[in-house]
Amino acid sequence: MSLVEKAKKAAAYNAVDENFPANAKVVGIGSGSTVVYVAERIGQLANKESFVCIPTGFQSKQLIIDNGLKLGTIEQYPSLDIAFDGADEVDSQLNLIKGGGACLFQEKLVASVAKEFVVVADYRKKSPSNLGIQWTQGVPIEIVPNSYATVLKSLYALGAKNAQLRQGGSAKAGPIITDNNNFLIDADFGAIENVAQLHQQIKALVGVVETGLFVGMAKKAYFGEESGEVLVWGA
Ligand SMILES: O=C(CO)[C@H](O)[C@H](O)COP(=O)(O)O
């Protein structure tokens, strides 16, 4: 197992071991490569029949099923005891950039209704100061497909240095389609001075479904370090 992979696993296992509520009934499972280890660890719990897991997308749903966990929907369970998810970048205030894996909207929906939201990541995700320094691919923004041209134009007006419709690359000709049948834009604003304000400005654009800026939502962040230790930010 590579150093990065070991770091992801250590962060995920620690986060579950230290935060999983004994009497949890509804648990959010996020998306990405680090959350794979969250689902694995939760799948090892002796009481796994006593709670239901809510996914943040297709991959997440498969993780829940593959680990023998009970699958539920956010429509059935609109309030969660805890949610775990990865991040693309985390600042010291626990603001996040998310959506690198294109699961943005459902990830925010699940996190927004969880009593506790715990982030799991490897050492590369820590921002030295502002968001946008470590993750330079741009802020992911989920949009209604036919609004892409107007939203792109507006993002440049808001100060984006670069904004691109995310393409499927060799896996798909044309833009990526999210789990909610939307498009994604990645907008690079450089180092973000005011995360909350930028989120509000982008969110106000017609056609924007949700931004990948998660402001003041996470309670804790667990980082697997290169040394093998786990660093915890937050309460
Ligand atoms: O936001 C996400 C998906 O949209 C992921 O949580 C984020 O990209 C982190 O992924 P990984 O754990 O693979 O680094």
Ligand as a Chemical Component Dictionary entry (heavy atoms), coordinates in Angstrom:
data_LIG
# 
_chem_comp.id                   LIG 
_chem_comp.type                 NON-POLYMER 
_chem_comp.pdbx_formal_charge   0 
_chem_comp.three_letter_code    LIG 
# 
loop_
_chem_comp_atom.comp_id 
_chem_comp_atom.atom_id 
_chem_comp_atom.alt_atom_id 
_chem_comp_atom.type_symbol 
_chem_comp_atom.charge 
_chem_comp_atom.model_Cartn_x 
_chem_comp_atom.model_Cartn_y 
_chem_comp_atom.model_Cartn_z 
_chem_comp_atom.pdbx_ordinal 
LIG O1 O1 O 0 -15.681 15.821 -3.021 1  
LIG C1 C1 C 0 -15.452 14.690 -3.374 2  
LIG C2 C2 C 0 -16.143 14.046 -4.498 3  
LIG O2 O2 O 0 -16.954 14.936 -5.180 4  
LIG C3 C3 C 0 -14.459 13.873 -2.635 5  
LIG O3 O3 O 0 -14.852 13.732 -1.324 6  
LIG C4 C4 C 0 -13.136 14.564 -2.746 7  
LIG O4 O4 O 0 -12.804 14.688 -4.122 8  
LIG C5 C5 C 0 -12.041 13.794 -2.021 9  
LIG O5 O5 O 0 -11.781 12.601 -2.668 10 
LIG P1 P1 P 0 -10.578 11.653 -2.253 11 
LIG O6 O6 O 0 -10.906 11.070 -0.919 12 
LIG O7 O7 O 0 -10.528 10.632 -3.351 13 
LIG O8 O8 O 0 -9.331  12.483 -2.207 14 
# 
loop_
_chem_comp_bond.comp_id 
_chem_comp_bond.atom_id_1 
_chem_comp_bond.atom_id_2 
_chem_comp_bond.value_order 
_chem_comp_bond.pdbx_ordinal 
LIG O1 C1 DOUB 1  
LIG C1 C2 SING 2  
LIG C1 C3 SING 3  
LIG C2 O2 SING 4  
LIG C3 O3 SING 5  
LIG C3 C4 SING 6  
LIG C4 O4 SING 7  
LIG C4 C5 SING 8  
LIG C5 O5 SING 9  
LIG O5 P1 SING 10 
LIG P1 O6 DOUB 11 
LIG P1 O7 SING 12 
LIG P1 O8 SING 13 
# 
